């Protein structure tokens, strides 16, 4: 994962007015963590910003960081020839990484792109492994987060199994309504496995039915 952030590696508390890293606040909302773990994370976390359409991750590179989204939206996508297939979309208070690449430290098969200007908080792979080894409660935090993202993966698999396009979009409305007015329709259509034209027809039909 390529980073062009000059502040990476600086201590969180020395460069921000916030009392603690957003990563610490996020972890504490999942499970209580020790003061020692908080201090270590505050030392190792760093800020990273992306402009709209900028890449956070490029397929073929090894993902060495995990990020918490403080502001903005990102998408993951794979390429099939010249076609881009959006595989996930996420926003504030969510974690972003190429999970398989990050976990196994192997080249990623997906790309990660900012859909909006984004503000992120990052943590390096080695620093997270240190926390797993030295702060037992971080393993519980990690387990609970992985359980949540497994449920998200199950949700995506469910959408993929739906055969009727309108059902896919209605399910998206129910589960991800907060993204409807922020994400370009072409990405939503790709995520749902349909063409932009099909999605536009569905939206038009549903709008007429409401009137």
C-alpha positions as a Markdown table, in Angstrom:
| # | Residue | x | y | z |
|---|---|---|---|---|
| 1 | Unk | 0.0 | 0.0 | 0.0 |
| 2 | Unk | 1.5 | 3.3 | -1.1 |
| 3 | Unk | 1.4 | 6.2 | 1.3 |
| 4 | Unk | 2.5 | 9.8 | 0.5 |
| 5 | Unk | 1.7 | 11.1 | 3.9 |
| 6 | Unk | 4.6 | 13.0 | 5.5 |
| 7 | Unk | 3.3 | 12.6 | 9.0 |
| 8 | Unk | 3.3 | 8.8 | 9.0 |
| 9 | Unk | 5.2 | 7.4 | 11.9 |
| 10 | Unk | 4.9 | 10.5 | 14.1 |
| 11 | Unk | 3.2 | 10.1 | 17.4 |
| 12 | Unk | -0.6 | 10.9 | 17.3 |
| 13 | Unk | -0.6 | 13.1 | 20.3 |
| 14 | Unk | 2.3 | 15.2 | 19.1 |
| 15 | Unk | 0.6 | 16.3 | 15.9 |
| 16 | Unk | -3.2 | 16.6 | 16.7 |
| 17 | Unk | -5.4 | 18.4 | 19.1 |
| 18 | Unk | -7.5 | 15.2 | 19.7 |
| 19 | Unk | -7.1 | 13.6 | 23.1 |
| 20 | Unk | -6.5 | 10.2 | 21.6 |
| 21 | Unk | -6.3 | 8.4 | 18.2 |
| 22 | Unk | -9.7 | 7.7 | 16.6 |
| 23 | Unk | -8.4 | 4.1 | 16.4 |
| 24 | Unk | -8.3 | 4.0 | 20.2 |
| 25 | Unk | -11.8 | 5.4 | 20.4 |
| 26 | Unk | -13.0 | 2.8 | 17.9 |
| 27 | Unk | -11.3 | -0.1 | 19.7 |
| 28 | Unk | -12.8 | 1.0 | 23.1 |
| 29 | Unk | -16.3 | 1.1 | 21.6 |
| 30 | Unk | -15.8 | -2.6 | 20.7 |
| 31 | Unk | -14.2 | -3.8 | 24.0 |
| 32 | Unk | -12.3 | -2.3 | 26.9 |
| 33 | Unk | -8.6 | -1.9 | 26.3 |
| 34 | Unk | -5.8 | -1.2 | 28.8 |
| 35 | Unk | -4.1 | 2.1 | 29.2 |
| 36 | Unk | -0.9 | 0.6 | 27.9 |
| 37 | Unk | -2.6 | -0.6 | 24.7 |
| 38 | Unk | -4.1 | 2.9 | 24.3 |
| 39 | Unk | -0.8 | 4.6 | 24.7 |
| 40 | Unk | 0.9 | 2.3 | 22.2 |
| 41 | Unk | -1.8 | 2.8 | 19.6 |
| 42 | Unk | -1.7 | 6.6 | 20.2 |
| 43 | Unk | 2.1 | 6.4 | 19.5 |
| 44 | Unk | 1.8 | 4.4 | 16.3 |
| 45 | Unk | -1.4 | 5.6 | 14.6 |
| 46 | Unk | -1.1 | 8.3 | 11.9 |
| 47 | Unk | -3.4 | 10.5 | 9.8 |
| 48 | Unk | -3.7 | 10.0 | 6.1 |
| 49 | Unk | -5.8 | 12.0 | 3.6 |
| 50 | Unk | -7.0 | 11.1 | 0.1 |
| 51 | Unk | -8.5 | 13.2 | -2.6 |
| 52 | Unk | -11.7 | 12.1 | -4.4 |
| 53 | Unk | -10.8 | 9.3 | -6.9 |
| 54 | Unk | -7.3 | 8.9 | -5.4 |
| 55 | Unk | -6.1 | 5.3 | -4.9 |
| 56 | Unk | -5.4 | 3.9 | -1.4 |
| 57 | Unk | -4.5 | 0.4 | -2.7 |
| 58 | Unk | -3.5 | -0.9 | -6.1 |
| 59 | Unk | -3.9 | -4.6 | -7.0 |
| 60 | Unk | -0.5 | -6.4 | -7.1 |
| 61 | Unk | 0.9 | -4.5 | -4.2 |
| 62 | Unk | 1.1 | -5.8 | -0.6 |
| 63 | Unk | -1.3 | -4.1 | 1.9 |
| 64 | Unk | 0.8 | -3.1 | 4.9 |
| 65 | Unk | -1.8 | -0.9 | 6.7 |
| 66 | Unk | -5.3 | -1.0 | 8.0 |
| 67 | Unk | -7.3 | 2.3 | 8.1 |
| 68 | Unk | -10.2 | 3.7 | 10.1 |
| 69 | Unk | -12.4 | 6.0 | 8.0 |
| 70 | Unk | -13.0 | 9.3 | 9.9 |
| 71 | Unk | -14.6 | 11.1 | 6.9 |
| 72 | Unk | -15.5 | 10.0 | 3.4 |
| 73 | Unk | -16.4 | 7.0 | 1.3 |
| 74 | Unk | -14.2 | 4.4 | -0.3 |
| 75 | Unk | -14.9 | 1.4 | -2.6 |
| 76 | Unk | -13.1 | -1.8 | -3.3 |
| 77 | Unk | -13.0 | -3.1 | -6.9 |
| 78 | Unk | -11.5 | -5.8 | -9.1 |
| 79 | Unk | -10.8 | -5.5 | -12.8 |
| 80 | Unk | -12.1 | -7.9 | -15.4 |
| 81 | Unk | -10.3 | -6.7 | -18.5 |
| 82 | Unk | -11.2 | -3.0 | -18.8 |
| 83 | Unk | -14.3 | -3.5 | -16.6 |
| 84 | Unk | -14.3 | -2.4 | -13.0 |
| 85 | Unk | -16.4 | -4.5 | -10.6 |
| 86 | Unk | -17.2 | -2.8 | -7.3 |
| 87 | Unk | -17.0 | -5.4 | -4.6 |
| 88 | Unk | -17.7 | -3.3 | -1.5 |
| 89 | Unk | -18.5 | 0.3 | -0.4 |
| 90 | Unk | -17.8 | 1.7 | 3.0 |
| 91 | Unk | -17.9 | 5.0 | 4.9 |
| 92 | Unk | -17.3 | 6.6 | 8.3 |
| 93 | Unk | -16.6 | 4.5 | 11.4 |
| 94 | Unk | -15.6 | 1.5 | 9.3 |
| 95 | Unk | -12.2 | -0.2 | 8.7 |
| 96 | Unk | -10.6 | -0.3 | 5.3 |
| 97 | Unk | -7.9 | -2.7 | 4.2 |
| 98 | Unk | -7.3 | -5.5 | 1.6 |
| 99 | Unk | -8.0 | -8.2 | 4.2 |
| 100 | Unk | -6.3 | -11.2 | 2.5 |
| 101 | Unk | -3.3 | -9.2 | 1.5 |
| 102 | Unk | -3.0 | -7.6 | 4.9 |
| 103 | Unk | -3.4 | -10.8 | 6.8 |
| 104 | Unk | -1.1 | -13.0 | 4.7 |
| 105 | Unk | 1.2 | -10.2 | 3.5 |
| 106 | Unk | 0.8 | -11.2 | -0.1 |
| 107 | Unk | -0.1 | -9.1 | -3.2 |
| 108 | Unk | -3.6 | -7.8 | -3.3 |
| 109 | Unk | -6.1 | -8.8 | -6.0 |
| 110 | Unk | -8.3 | -5.7 | -5.4 |
| 111 | Unk | -8.0 | -1.9 | -5.7 |
| 112 | Unk | -9.2 | 0.6 | -3.1 |
| 113 | Unk | -10.3 | 4.1 | -4.3 |
| 114 | Unk | -11.7 | 7.2 | -2.6 |
| 115 | Unk | -15.2 | 8.1 | -3.8 |
| 116 | Unk | -15.1 | 11.3 | -1.8 |
| 117 | Unk | -12.3 | 13.3 | -0.2 |
| 118 | Unk | -11.3 | 11.1 | 2.8 |
| 119 | Unk | -9.7 | 11.5 | 6.2 |
| 120 | Unk | -8.3 | 8.2 | 7.6 |
| 121 | Unk | -6.4 | 7.0 | 10.6 |
| 122 | Unk | -3.8 | 4.3 | 9.8 |
| 123 | Unk | -2.0 | 1.5 | 11.7 |
| 124 | Unk | 0.9 | -0.6 | 10.2 |
| 125 | Unk | 0.7 | -4.4 | 10.1 |
| 126 | Unk | 3.7 | -4.8 | 12.3 |
| 127 | Unk | 2.3 | -2.5 | 15.0 |
| 128 | Unk | -1.1 | -4.4 | 15.0 |
| 129 | Unk | 0.8 | -7.7 | 15.3 |
| 130 | Unk | 2.7 | -6.3 | 18.3 |
| 131 | Unk | -0.5 | -5.3 | 19.9 |
| 132 | Unk | -2.0 | -8.8 | 19.4 |
| 133 | Unk | 1.1 | -10.3 | 21.1 |
| 134 | Unk | 1.5 | -7.9 | 24.0 |
| 135 | Unk | -2.1 | -6.8 | 24.8 |
| 136 | Unk | -4.5 | -9.8 | 25.1 |
| 137 | Unk | -7.6 | -7.7 | 24.9 |
| 138 | Unk | -6.7 | -6.5 | 21.4 |
| 139 | Unk | -7.3 | -10.1 | 20.3 |
| 140 | Unk | -10.9 | -9.8 | 21.5 |
| 141 | Unk | -11.3 | -6.5 | 19.7 |
| 142 | Unk | -9.9 | -8.1 | 16.5 |
| 143 | Unk | -12.3 | -11.1 | 16.9 |
| 144 | Unk | -15.3 | -8.9 | 17.3 |
| 145 | Unk | -14.4 | -6.8 | 14.3 |
| 146 | Unk | -13.7 | -9.9 | 12.1 |
| 147 | Unk | -17.1 | -11.3 | 13.2 |
| 148 | Unk | -18.7 | -8.0 | 12.0 |
| 149 | Unk | -16.9 | -8.1 | 8.7 |
| 150 | Unk | -17.8 | -11.7 | 8.2 |
| 151 | Unk | -21.5 | -10.7 | 8.5 |
| 152 | Unk | -20.8 | -8.0 | 5.9 |
| 153 | Unk | -19.3 | -10.6 | 3.6 |
| 154 | Unk | -22.4 | -12.8 | 4.1 |
| 155 | Unk | -24.6 | -9.8 | 3.3 |
| 156 | Unk | -22.7 | -9.3 | 0.0 |
| 157 | Unk | -23.0 | -12.9 | -0.8 |
| 158 | Unk | -26.8 | -12.8 | -0.2 |
| 159 | Unk | -27.2 | -9.8 | -2.6 |
| 160 | Unk | -25.2 | -11.7 | -5.2 |
| 161 | Unk | -27.6 | -14.7 | -4.9 |
| 162 | Unk | -30.7 | -12.6 | -5.5 |
| 163 | Unk | -31.8 | -13.1 | -9.1 |
| 164 | Unk | -34.2 | -10.2 | -9.5 |
| 165 | Unk | -32.6 | -6.8 | -10.0 |
| 166 | Unk | -35.4 | -4.9 | -8.2 |
| 167 | Unk | -35.0 | -7.1 | -5.1 |
| 168 | Unk | -31.3 | -6.4 | -5.1 |
| 169 | Unk | -31.8 | -2.6 | -5.1 |
| 170 | Unk | -34.6 | -2.7 | -2.5 |
| 171 | Unk | -32.3 | -4.7 | -0.2 |
| 172 | Unk | -29.6 | -2.1 | -0.8 |
| 173 | Unk | -32.1 | 0.6 | 0.2 |
| 174 | Unk | -32.9 | -1.2 | 3.4 |
| 175 | Unk | -29.3 | -1.9 | 4.5 |
| 176 | Unk | -27.3 | 1.0 | 3.0 |
| 177 | Unk | -29.7 | 3.9 | 2.6 |
| 178 | Unk | -27.0 | 6.2 | 4.1 |
| 179 | Unk | -25.0 | 5.7 | 0.9 |
| 180 | Unk | -27.7 | 6.4 | -1.6 |
| 181 | Unk | -27.1 | 10.1 | -2.1 |
| 182 | Unk | -23.4 | 10.0 | -1.7 |
| 183 | Unk | -22.2 | 7.2 | -4.0 |
| 184 | Unk | -22.4 | 7.5 | -7.8 |
| 185 | Unk | -25.0 | 5.3 | -9.3 |
| 186 | Unk | -22.5 | 3.5 | -11.5 |
| 187 | Unk | -20.8 | 2.2 | -8.5 |
| 188 | Unk | -24.0 | 1.1 | -6.8 |
| 189 | Unk | -25.0 | -0.7 | -10.0 |
| 190 | Unk | -21.7 | -2.5 | -10.2 |
| 191 | Unk | -21.9 | -3.5 | -6.6 |
| 192 | Unk | -25.4 | -4.9 | -7.2 |
| 193 | Unk | -24.3 | -6.8 | -10.3 |
| 194 | Unk | -26.4 | -4.9 | -12.8 |
| 195 | Unk | -26.0 | -2.3 | -15.5 |
| 196 | Unk | -26.4 | 1.4 | -14.9 |
| 197 | Unk | -29.3 | 1.5 | -17.3 |
| 198 | Unk | -31.1 | -1.3 | -15.4 |
| 199 | Unk | -30.6 | 0.5 | -12.1 |
| 200 | Unk | -31.9 | 3.8 | -13.6 |
| 201 | Unk | -35.0 | 2.0 | -14.8 |
| 202 | Unk | -35.6 | 0.5 | -11.4 |
| 203 | Unk | -35.2 | 3.8 | -9.6 |
| 204 | Unk | -37.6 | 5.5 | -12.0 |
| 205 | Unk | -40.2 | 2.8 | -11.6 |
| 206 | Unk | -40.0 | 2.9 | -7.8 |
| 207 | Unk | -40.2 | 6.6 | -7.8 |
| 208 | Unk | -43.4 | 6.5 | -10.0 |
| 209 | Unk | -44.9 | 3.9 | -7.7 |
| 210 | Unk | -44.5 | 6.3 | -4.7 |
| 211 | Unk | -46.3 | 9.1 | -6.4 |
